[in-house]
Amino acid sequence: MNLTIRPKADGWVSIFNGKNFDGWKVTEESPGTFTVQDGAIVVAGPRAHLFYEGPVGNHNFRNFEWKAQVKTMPGSNSGMFIHTAYQPSGWPSKGYEIQVNQTHTDWRKTGSVYALQDVKEVFVKDDEWYTEHIIVQGKKVTIKLNDKTINEYMEPDSISQGKSMKKLSSGTVALQGHDPKSKVYFKDIQLKVLPD
């Protein structure tokens, strides 16, 4: 397994090699939900999650940027999790989900910090590649679509002081397989660790 990681001059590191899941770990419940085709991760199948477990930052990030090229098919739902941790099944209990959804029946659309600061507008189209860029700095999460900031969430102190697993702390990133009718593509998945 060759996982030599060399950051680019601007600090970005590719965390998906476009060929296989080296550095990633899929949940045990439905591993077939994730495949690799033509340099992209294809998410299609029953609920499952794909967690980054590679060497960048020892897959434990506090302040970081994460971006990917994403393409949703009509009626599809997915998500990009932050500050999460591997678990073998179920919806991740740790961290936040950043929504990926243009036309699924869920009213929370792409760029939502799911159920905490939701976006109702749709900024990109199904069946077209776009860039989803997540910046986590302290208690602030910024989401950009194609370089346009569409959501800025500031976590209140009351959440940080509670015992909830759903808070900003540190952790890895993950991709969501939502349901068998959803098909979403991810490629050019990159991460940049920021200073604490």
N, C-alpha and C positions, 0 to 999 in steps of 0.2 A: 504494500500500500504506500504509494508515493504521495505524501501530503506536504511537500515543501511549499511553504507559503512566503511569497515575496510581495510586500506592499508596493504599490505604485508610488511614484514621487509625491502624489497628493494624499497618500495614506490609505487609499482604498485597497481592499484585498478581495479577490474573488473567492467565495466560499462554496461554489458549486462548479465542478470541473466540466460539466456539460456531457459527461459520459456515463457516470454511475453515481452511487450514493456514498462514496468515500467521504467520511467526516459527518455523515448524517445517520440518524437512527429513527426508524418508523415504529409506530405503536404496534402492539401485537394483535390488536383486534382485526385489522383489515390491511395487511401490508401491501396487497395488490392494488390499493387505491393510488399508489404512486408508481409511475414508470418514467423512463427517460426516452425521449424521441427527438431526434434532430436538434440536440443540444439544449433541450428544454425539459423541465420537470412537468409531466402531465398529471394533473390531479383529477381522477375520475373513478368514483366508486363509493362504497359505504364510508361512514365516518371513520377518520383516521387522522393522525398528525405526524408530521415529519420534523424531527428536532435536529438542530445543528449540534453536533458533538465533536467537532473538529478542533484543531490546535489553535486557531486564532483566538487570542485572549483567553485561552483555556476554556472556550465556550462559556464564559461568564463575564457579562458586560454590564457596566453601570451606565456610563455616558457613552453613547455611540450613535452612528448613523448606519442605516440599513436601507438598501434600495434594490429593486428588481424590475425587470421588464415583465409586465403582466398582460395576459390576454384572457378575458372571460368569454365564454360562449353564452348565448341567450338563456336566461333563467337560472344562471349559476351563482353559487355563493361559496366563498372561501374566506380565508383570513390570514394575516401575518401576525404572529404572537411575539411579544417582547417581554423580557424579564421573566421568562418561563423556565420550566424544568421538565425533563423527560418523565413521563408516566406511561405505563403500559396500555392504558385504555381510558376511555371517557374524555370529556371536554377538559382541557388543561385547567387545573385548579389554581395555578400560580401565574401571575402576570396579566397583561392586558392583550386583548385582541384588537388589531386594527383591521377594519372590515374591508373585504373585497367583494363587491356586489353592485352591479349596474341595474339588472332587471329581475332579480329573484324577488319573490313575494315579501321578503323581509324589508320593511321600510327603512332600515338603517343601511345607508349606502356607503360606497367606497370612501375611505378616509375617516369613517367614524371611529372614535375610541369607544368600542362597543359598550353600549348601555351606560356610558359615563358622559360622553359628549358626542352626540350623534349628528350625522350629516344626512339631510333629506334630499339634497340636490344630487343630480348625476352630472359628472364633469367629463366622463369619457364614455366611449361606445363599446358595446360588445363586439367581439371578433376583430378588434384592433389592438395592437400592442401599445401600451403606455407605460410610463415610469411611475412607480409608487415608491416614495422616498420618506422614510421615518427618521426623525431626529429626536433622540432622548438625551436631555441635558438637565440634570438635577430633577426637579419636580415637573418639568415641562416636556410635553410631547408635541412635536410639530409634524404634520403630515402634508407632503407636497405631491401633487399629481402633475406630471409633465412640467416640473419646476414652478408650479403655481401653488402657493400655500393655501390650503382649503380648510385646515383645522389646526387650532392651537389649544391644547388642553393643559391647564395648570392644576396639578393634583393638590387638593386642600390638605392642610396640616392634619385635620381630623381623621382622614383616611390613613395617613402615615403612622399615626399614633395608635390606631386600632390593631387588632390581631388578624385582620383579614389577609388572606394570601393574595387578594386582588389589589395589589398596590405596587408602586414603583420601588424597586430594591436593586436587584441585579439578577442576572440569569442569562439564558440562551435565547435563541429565536427559533420559531417553528412555523411551518406552513400547515394549513388546515384543509383536510378533505371533509366536506360538509355533509354530502348526501349523494346517493347514486345518480341523481339527475343532474348534478353539477359537474361541469368540465372546465377547468381553468389551467392555464399554462404559465410557468415562471421560468425566466432565463436571465442570464447576466446578473446573478445574485451576488451582491457585493456588500461588504461591511467595512466600516472605519471606526476603530476604537478612538474615543476622545479622552482627553485628560480628565481626571476626577476633580 
